[in-house]
Amino acid sequence: MENIILQISSYITAVGVIVAALNKTLNKKIDPINEKIDHNEKDSLRYKILSFANSLHNGDNHTRQEYETIFFFYDKYEAIIKRLNITNGYLETEMEFIRETYKKTYGGVV
């Protein structure tokens, strides 16, 4: 009986080693895909935010909900660039303009 328990224990250990190796291999393949997804989402969010800022520069009016959506997009954008370890000063400047326009239009703090 003890012999069977030792065999089962060694099989469990072997399976654990195999699973760890598979996870490592999968992570090596998935990490570049996740990074590419992050870059694509970052670019999409950046475009939406800059388009919104451009619209404001052109004198267009926007609803409170549209502003809130842009603020949400910017928070997502910030999380992504932090994860990618990059910065973007230009977008920060445009977000400050968006915040100021929001304050003038709707009052309150953003």
C-alpha positions as CSV (number, residue, x, y, z in Angstrom):
1,M,0.0,0.0,0.0
2,E,2.8,2.3,0.9
3,N,4.4,1.6,-2.5
4,I,1.2,2.7,-4.3
5,I,1.0,5.9,-2.3
6,L,4.7,6.7,-3.2
7,Q,3.9,6.0,-6.9
8,I,0.9,8.3,-6.8
9,S,2.8,11.0,-5.1
10,S,5.6,10.8,-7.7
11,Y,3.0,11.0,-10.5
12,I,1.4,14.1,-8.9
13,T,4.8,15.7,-8.7
14,A,5.5,14.9,-12.3
15,V,2.2,16.3,-13.4
16,G,2.9,19.5,-11.4
17,V,6.2,19.9,-13.2
18,I,4.6,19.4,-16.6
19,V,1.8,21.9,-15.8
20,A,4.4,24.5,-14.6
21,A,6.3,24.0,-17.9
22,L,3.2,24.4,-20.0
23,N,2.2,27.5,-18.1
24,K,5.6,29.0,-18.7
25,T,5.4,28.2,-22.4
26,L,1.9,29.6,-22.7
27,N,2.8,32.8,-20.9
28,K,5.7,33.4,-23.3
29,K,3.2,33.1,-26.2
30,I,0.4,35.1,-24.6
31,D,2.5,38.0,-23.2
32,P,3.3,39.5,-26.7
33,I,-0.4,39.2,-27.7
34,N,-1.5,41.0,-24.5
35,E,1.0,43.7,-25.2
36,K,-0.2,44.1,-28.7
37,I,-3.8,44.4,-27.5
38,D,-2.7,47.0,-24.9
39,H,-1.0,49.1,-27.7
40,N,-4.1,48.8,-29.9
41,E,-6.4,49.8,-27.1
42,K,-4.1,52.7,-26.1
43,D,-4.1,54.0,-29.6
44,S,-7.9,53.8,-29.9
45,L,-8.4,55.6,-26.6
46,R,-5.9,58.2,-27.5
47,Y,-7.6,58.9,-30.8
48,K,-11.1,59.2,-29.1
49,I,-9.7,61.6,-26.5
50,L,-7.9,63.7,-29.0
51,S,-10.9,63.8,-31.3
52,F,-13.1,65.0,-28.4
53,A,-10.6,67.7,-27.5
54,N,-10.4,68.8,-31.1
55,S,-14.2,69.0,-31.1
56,L,-14.1,71.2,-28.1
57,H,-11.4,73.4,-29.7
58,N,-13.8,73.8,-32.6
59,G,-16.5,75.1,-30.3
60,D,-18.7,72.0,-30.3
61,N,-20.9,71.4,-27.2
62,H,-21.0,68.0,-25.4
63,T,-23.2,66.4,-22.8
64,R,-22.1,65.6,-19.3
65,Q,-22.2,61.9,-20.2
66,E,-19.9,62.4,-23.1
67,Y,-17.4,64.2,-20.8
68,E,-17.7,61.4,-18.2
69,T,-17.1,58.8,-21.0
70,I,-13.9,60.7,-21.9
71,F,-12.8,60.8,-18.3
72,F,-13.4,57.0,-18.1
73,F,-11.4,56.5,-21.3
74,Y,-8.5,58.6,-19.9
75,D,-8.4,56.5,-16.7
76,K,-8.2,53.3,-18.9
77,Y,-5.5,55.0,-21.0
78,E,-3.5,55.9,-18.0
79,A,-3.6,52.3,-16.7
80,I,-2.5,51.0,-20.0
81,I,0.5,53.4,-20.4
82,K,1.5,52.6,-16.9
83,R,1.5,48.9,-17.7
84,L,3.5,49.5,-20.8
85,N,5.8,51.9,-19.0
86,I,5.4,54.8,-21.4
87,T,4.3,58.4,-21.0
88,N,2.4,60.9,-23.2
89,G,2.6,64.6,-22.2
90,Y,0.6,65.8,-25.2
91,L,-2.5,63.9,-24.2
92,E,-2.2,65.2,-20.6
93,T,-2.3,68.7,-21.9
94,E,-5.4,68.0,-23.9
95,M,-7.0,66.3,-20.9
96,E,-6.4,69.5,-18.9
97,F,-8.1,71.5,-21.6
98,I,-11.1,69.0,-21.5
99,R,-11.3,69.3,-17.7
100,E,-11.2,73.1,-17.8
101,T,-13.9,73.1,-20.4
102,Y,-16.0,70.7,-18.4
103,K,-15.6,73.0,-15.3
104,K,-16.7,76.1,-17.3
105,T,-19.7,74.3,-18.7
106,Y,-21.0,72.2,-15.8
107,G,-19.1,73.5,-12.8
108,G,-17.7,71.3,-10.1
109,V,-14.5,69.4,-9.8
110,V,-13.4,66.6,-12.2
